[in-house]
Amino acid sequence: MTDETPDSLIPYDEIVQEALRAVVGRVLGEVEAAGGTLPGNHHFYITFKTNAPGVDIPKHLRERFTDEMTIVLQNKFWDLNVDDEGFTVSLTFNQVPAKLDIPFGAITAFVDPAVDFGLQFQATVADMAPESHDEAENDGQGDSAERAPHPAVTESDDGSNVVTVDFGRKK
């Protein structure tokens, strides 16, 4: 007998990732059903891979955010449409409107800082290591000094509701 754990023939990590991405879809779907109005103080930071298959963003944003981008759904967003594969939303960046089409498989983080909730995902596109990137500067109410800072998704030792899934697959 060996102490080595055998490789699973059931892709548990992929199943869990898919289920957690369904949480994002359900939450966004409920916001869409409510006419695009967020309840209470809820707001979302959504980080996604800009070069993942199916991501459709304006050229100037793709050039600025070559690997990963974080958007904020809080005050100024419209035309939120959610389906089984992903979502489309319109935002403004430096007062220029932009429509973004984001598949759920491209999302690497979803955070609702109003309730200290976050999900972090493995990228579903092979060989997409995260690179540092500027915070998105989509327009919100007030100037950038009034906006809440982006929360640390990976810090969960404080008892917060952050879920990080990493099964460390054997190769």
N, C-alpha and C positions, 0 to 999 in steps of 0.2 A: 504494500500500500504506500501511496505517496501522500505528502502533505500539500501537494499542489492542487489548487482548485481547478477543475476542468472548465474549458470554455463552454459557455452555454449555447445550446442550439436554439434557444428561444431568445429573440432580440429584446430583452427586458428594457435596456436603456432606450431603444427607439420607441418602444411602446409607451414608456413613461414620458418621454419628451413630447410625443404626439398628444398624450392626454393633458399635459400641462399647457401646451399651446392651445388646446381646446378651451382652457380656462380663459385665455386672452380673447379668443373668438367670442365666447359667451358674454364676457364683460363688455366688449366693444359692441356686440349685437344688442345688448340691453340699452346701451347709450344711444345707438342708432334708433331703436324702437321708441325711445323717449324723445325723439326729435333732435338728437344731438346735444341734449342738455345733460351735463354731469350732475349727479345728485350731491348735495351738501358741498363739502370742501374737496371731494375727490378730484384728482387730476393724475395724469399718467405720463411717465417717461418711458418711451419705447425706443430701444436701441436695435438697429438692424444692420445687416451686411448690405452695403450699397451695390456690390457686384454679384449678389446671389441671383440665381435664375428667377425670372419673373418680376424682379424689382424694376419699377418704371418711375424714375424721377427726372426732373429737368437736368439738362446737360451741365448747367453752371453748378448745380448741387453735387452732381456726380464728380465733377472736376475738383471741387473743394473737399468733398468727403469721399476719398478714393476707396476706402475700405469699410468704414463703419460710421453710422450717423445716429444721433439721438434726437428725437423730436419730443415736443411737449404738447399734450392735448389738455388744454386748460381753459383758456378764454377765447382765443381767436382761432377756431377751426370750423369747417363747414363741409357739407357734402360727404359725410361719413357714410360709407356703404360697406357692409360686411357680408362675406359669403363663406363657404366651406374652405376655401383655399387661402383667403387673406382679406385685406381691407384696402379701401381707397379713402383718402382724406385730402382735403385742401387746407393749406396753411399759407401764411405770408412769411417771407424771408426778406428783411430789409424793405418792407412795404411792397414787395413784389409777390403776387399770388402764385402758388405752385400746387399742382395736383401730384400726389404720391400714391403709387400702387405698391403695396407691400404684402408679399405672401407670408403666411405664418411661419413657414420654414426658414425665412430670412431673419426672424427675430432672435436676438441673443439675450435681451433683457426686457422685462416689463416691471415697472415699479409704480405703486400708488403710495406716495409719501404721506398722504393724509391719514392713512391707517397703518403705516409702517409695514406694507406688504410688498413683496417682490419675488419675481421668478427670474432665474438665470438659466439660459439654455446653451447647449452645445450647438454650434453652427452645423447645419445639415449639409453644407457644401464642403466637400473634402478640401483639406489643406488651406483653410481660411483662418490663419492665426490672427488674433486681434492686433491692430496697430493703434497707436495713440492717435486721437483725433480731436479737433476743436468741438466744443459744445455747439449744438445747433443754435442758431440765432433767430428762430422763428419769432415773429412779433407776438407779444402778449400785452395784457393791459399793464400800463406803467412801463418804466424803463427797466433795464436789466438789473439795476441795483435793488429793485423791489421784488424780483423773482426769487423763489426759494432755490438754494443750491441743489445740484444733482446729488441725490443720496448715494451712499456707498452700498451697492447691491450685495457685495460679498461679505460684509461684516454682519454676521448673524449671531455672534456669541453673546449679545446683550438680551437675548430672549425675543427678538423681533420675529415677525412672520415671514422671513426670507427663506425661500426654498432654492437650494443650489443642487443640481443633479449632475453628478459626474461619476460614472461607473468605472472609469479607468480601464477601458477595454484592452485585453491582451492582443498583441499582434503576432 
